[in-house]
Amino acid sequence: MTERGNVMFYILIAVALLAALIFAVAQSGRGNIQQVSEEKARLYATEIIQSTGTMANGVAQLRLRGVRDTEISFDNPSVPYPNANCADDTCKLFHPAGAGLTYAAPDMQWLDESAASATGFGVVGGMIGQWYFPYNTCVWQVGAGGDNCHADNSDNTELMVWLPWVKREVCLQINQLLGIPNPGGEPPSIGGTMINNTAPKFAGTYPTGAHVHVQMPTITAACVYHGSAPASPGLGYFYYKVLIVR
């Protein structure tokens, strides 16, 4: 009986050790899944920053060749951006004869489709999966724009690119890579009309006294949370980069 008791004791110990091992492996697996998710978010953030950096370099090349900012065309095979001031292909960002860039639509893995579909601003909501080049956005204290971009004239509006409805995790990683603080572990939150859903895309002209504001003083690139549901473009995370400070 003693031997049988000892055998049962050792079996129970083995079972307990096996259960502990299985639990440890499961916990380790969960940690690895979280780490992979963070790594992917950082990878996506890097790709987004690189993409807009390439656009900024392309715009700079066009300007060095004597192309005025009002002549720059963002027209591409996927999204029309007609600019009557652009007389030929040499002033196109996405053309071999221009800056030589190829338009590549944003990877949908970067984006939050549910946030885009939930917004009440249908025009902008349909823009998910596109790079958006507005004509009427002013960033506080960037170029001629002061606090609240209060000096209303056309020189306040920046030439810039937006990526609407970025995933929160990717947004956080973008700011970390750019050195932009995420207060309380969240992207900076701004309100008001940030992207005007009724405004046209950039077509070679700027508005006078009709621009919208980005409340990020002196910051030329960042990912922000738009927390004003009644104002366009609704709730969500948005990345922007200024291509030309004006």
Stockholm file with secondary structure:
# STOCKHOLM 1.0

chainA/1-246         MTERGNVMFYILIAVALLAALIFAVAQSGRGNIQQVSEEKARLYATEIIQSTGTMANGVAQLRLRGVRDTEISFDNPSVPYPNANCADDTCKLFHPAGAGLTYAAPDMQWLDESAASATGFGVVGGMIGQWYFPYNTCVWQVGAGGDNCHADNSDNTELMVWLPWVKREVCLQINQLLGIPNPGGEPPSIGGTMINNTAPKFAGTYPTGAHVHVQMPTITAACVYHGSAPASPGLGYFYYKVLIVR
#=GR chainA/1-246 SS CHHHHHHHHHHHHHHHHHHHHHHHHHHHHHHHHHHHHHHHHHHHHHHHHHHHHHHHHHHHHHHHTTCCGGGCBCCCSSSCCCCTTCCSGGGBTTSTTTTCCCCCCCCGGGBCHHHHHHCSCHHHHTTTTSCBCBSSEEETTSTTCCGGGCSCSGGGCCEEEEEEEECHHHHHHHHHHHTCCCGGGSCCEECSCSSCTTSCBCSSCCCSSCCEEECCTTCSEEEEEECCTTSTTCSEEEEEEEEECC
#=GC SS_cons         CHHHHHHHHHHHHHHHHHHHHHHHHHHHHHHHHHHHHHHHHHHHHHHHHHHHHHHHHHHHHHHHTTCCGGGCBCCCSSSCCCCTTCCSGGGBTTSTTTTCCCCCCCCGGGBCHHHHHHCSCHHHHTTTTSCBCBSSEEETTSTTCCGGGCSCSGGGCCEEEEEEEECHHHHHHHHHHHTCCCGGGSCCEECSCSSCTTSCBCSSCCCSSCCEEECCTTCSEEEEEECCTTSTTCSEEEEEEEEECC
//
